[in-house]
Amino acid sequence: MQIDEQVTFRKLEVFLAFMELGNMSRVAEAVGQSTVSVHRALHSLEEGLRCPLFRRDGRRLIPLAAAYAFAEHAGRAIRACADGVQAAREAAGFTAARLRIGALYSLTVRTLPRLLMGLKTRRPELDVELTLGSNRDLLEKLNDGRLDAIVIAVQSDARHPELVEIPLFDDEICFAAPLNSPYAGRATIDLQDLRGQKFVSLSEDFATYRDFTHAFEIAGFEPEIAMRVGDIFSLTNLVSGGVGYALLPRRVEEFSPQVQFIPLAPRYATRQRITLLLPRNRERNPNLLALSAECRMFKRR
């Protein structure tokens, strides 16, 4: 059955208020309308239903059996719609007390703790759910709506028109070697000197792997990879254990005192831009506004 366009949620609210209060003046005060507007809303609702709801007794309206029957269903419709609006806003993150943030493993050393502490200061009631993963995995989850915002390494030439980008800092890619390696005393590393050496690396989903392969493309040879792993901390432990050398961002230097980070020669110099990404259509969300503000403060500091 098609519902007549004269039956609106606003008129249902007026109708339910009248059924509860039974007085035009009190209803007008409760719904913020004039008594004339209340009377007109009730009359047009009857027209939309195509049946009488009230009996006129002078200036009074006496509810009929139809009005009581309709009130029960109208009340359920109003409650269901209100619940739907709330659910939709929570699904979009606009009223939720939870913020789902994704980030790279390497940012847990210093960056994420500072960001999250600042965010909790701004919004202490916020429940933050943190997901760690690779660049590719986190971007997919952001695009699918499974994450509200991510902090990842972004290529300078990459464009994400549907996303808001807030850069935090640039990080240098270094040669990582055990403290007792033959290269430990060098000021810079020329990758040409590393032909035949074994390396450990991250999987292809990680931004650091992309920088790793780019550097060796400049060097003109493919490195011998002894092992690939799924997180940067395991990779650092493999380097310190002598399994192989690696190219790692400077930010994880503090994680292992047994690994030395040596700058690459200028021709191989590569930097990662660590950036907050969030959906452009949700940038006015209060939780995301607080996170964005904290990221801008982080950059200034």
N, C-alpha and C positions, 0 to 999 in steps of 0.2 A: 504494500500500500504506500503510495506517495504521500508524504507529509506536506500539507499546505504551507506555503512560504510565510503565511501570517503566524505560524506557530514557531516562535523563537525562544531561545533559552532565557532571554531577558524577560519576556512575558511570562514564562514559566516561573521565574523567580518572583515576579509580582503576584502571580496567582497563588503560589504557595504561601507568600507572606499574608495575603488576604485570608486564606484558609486558616492560618494560625492566629491572626490578630482580629479579623472580623470587623475592622473599622477602617474606613477610607482614609481618614486623617492620620491614623497611626501607621497604616501601610505606607502612605505617601512619605511620612517622616523616615520610616525604616529603609525605604529603597531610594530615597533622595529624589523623589519626583513630586509633581503637583498632584492634587486629588483628581484633577481633570485628566492628567496623563494616566493615572492608575485606572480610572474608569474606562478610558479609551483602550488601554491594554487588555483589560478583561473582556470588553465587548469584542475586540478584534480576535481574541483567542477563541471565543465562542464561534465567530464566523469561520475561523480556520478549522475548527473541529467539526463544523456543520451540525452542531447540536447545542441546545441550551445547557448552561452550567448553573445558572442562578434564576431564582424567581424574584421579581421586583415587588417590594412592599414599600410603597412610597419612595423615599430616597435610599432605602436599605436594599441590600442584595442578600437573599437567603440561598445558601448552597443547596443544590439538588443532589439526588443520589449520583448523578453523572459526575458532579464536581468531586465528590469523595472518592469515587472510583478512579477518576483521572489523577487526583492528587497523589495517590500511592505510586502510580507509575511515573509521574512527573518528578517526584522526589528522587526516585532511583535514577532517572535519566540525568538529573542535575549532578548527583553524586558521582555517577559513572563518568560523566564528561569532565568533572573536576579532577577525578583520579587519573583520567587519560592525559589531561594537560600536565599534571604533575609528573607522570611517568615519562611523557615526551621530553619535558625539560630536564629531567634527571638523566635520561638517555643521551641527551645532547650536552650534558655536563653543566647546565646553567643554574641549577639549584642544588646540585649534589654536594655533599660534604666530603666527597672523595675526589682525588685527582690522580690519574694514572699517568705516570711519567716513565719514559723509557730512556736508557742511557747506555753508553759504552762501558765495558768493564774497567777500562783504564781511567775513567773519570771518578771512580770510587776512592782514589787515593786522597785527593784534596778537594777537587772541584765540587762534587756532589754534596759532601757534608756541609760545605759552606753555603751552597745554594739552598739546601733543604732546611738548614737552621734559620736562614734569613726568611724563607717562605713561612715557616711555622711561627716566626715572630710576627709576621704580617697577618697571618690567618691561623691562629692557634687551634681553631676548631676543625681544621682541615685534616682529613685522613689521607695520607699520601701512600700510594701503591707503586712501588718501584720495580721495573722490569729491566733486566740487563740482557744485552744481546749484541748482535752485529749490526752494522749500518743497514744492510739489506733487510734483515729481519725486523728491525725497529721501524723502518720506513713503511714496510708492508702493513705492520700493525697500526701505524698512524693512519694510513690511507683507508684501512678497513674499519676504523673507528674503535679498535681495541685499545688504543692509547690516546690520551688527550694531548700530549706534547712529548717531544723527544729531544735529547741533546746528543748530537753525533758530529762526526767529521764530515764537512761538506767541501766538495771540490769548488775552486774559485769560478770555474766556468759552468757549473751546474745551475740550472734554473728551475725553480719550483713556484710557478705563478700562483698556484692554489694554496701556498703556504706562506706564513709570515716567518721571516728569518731574522734572528737577533744574534749576531756574532758575540762570543764571549772572549776568545783569545786565539792567537795563532801559535802552533807548536812545531818545534823542529824535529825532523826525523834524523836519528843518529845511528851510528854503527854500535851495536851492543856486543861486548866480549867479556869473558871472565877476567878478573883482575890480574891473573897470572899469564894471560895470553901473550904471544909475541907482539901483538899490536897495542898493548896496554899503554905504552909510553908515547904514542904518536899524538900530535896535535890535531891532525885531520886524517881521514882515510880516503885513499883512492881505490875504488872498487876494482880497478884493473889489477891490483895487487892480490886479489882474492880468488882468482881463477883456481879451481880445484879444491877450494875449501867447502866444508859442509855447512849448510844453513838450516835453521828451523824457522817456520813461518806460521802465520794464521791461515785460516781457510779463505776462500775467494770472497766470502760475504763481508769481510772486514775492510775498512778503509785503509788500514795499515798494510794489508796485502797488496792493495792497489798501488800504494806508494813504493812498496818493496819491488814490485815488477817494473814500475816506471823507472826506478833508479838503475836497474840492471839493463833495461832497454837502452838507456843512455850509455852504459858501460859496454854494450854490444855483445853480451853473452848471457846464457841462462845459468843461474846458480844451481848447484847440486843441493836439493832439499832432502834432508835426512828425515824430517818429520813435520807434519802439520797438526796444529791443535786448535781448539775452539775458544780459548780465552787467553788474554795477553799475560796474565799472571803465571799460568802454566808455561807459557813460552819463555818468560823471564827466568823461571826456575830451570828450564832446559839449558838456557844459555849459561847460567851460573854453574850447572853441572857438567859443562863441557860437551854437550851433545852436538852443538853447532852454534854458529854466530847468527845474528839477526839484525834487522833494521827496525828500530822501535822509537816511538815518540818520547821526547824528553820528559814528559809528565810522569812516566812510570819509573824514573830514575830512583826515587826514594824507596821503591818497593823492595829492592834487593841491593844491599851494600856489597854484594859479591860480584856485581856486574858494573863494568865501566862503560859510560856512554861517551863516544867520541864523535865529534862533528864530521860529516861527510865533506869531501873536497867540494869547492864551490860549484863545479859543473853538475854535481848530483844533488845540490841543495834542494830539499823539498820541505814544505810546511803544510801542516793540517790546520784548517780553520774549524774550531769547535763552535758549534752554532745551535741555538735553540730553534726548533721548528714546531709550529703549531698551525692548525687549520685557519685559513684567513676568515672563513665564515663564522669562526668562534672566537675571534681575537678580543671581543668585548666581554667575554665571560669573566666574571669577577675573579675566579680562581686563576685563570690564565693571565689576567691582567697583573695579579700579584706576582706570579712566576716571572712574567716578562720584566716587571719592574726590578725584581731581584737580580735577574740576569744582566740588566743594564747597569745596576750598581756594581755587580761583580766585575764587569768590563772596566768601569771607571777606577775601581780599586786596583 
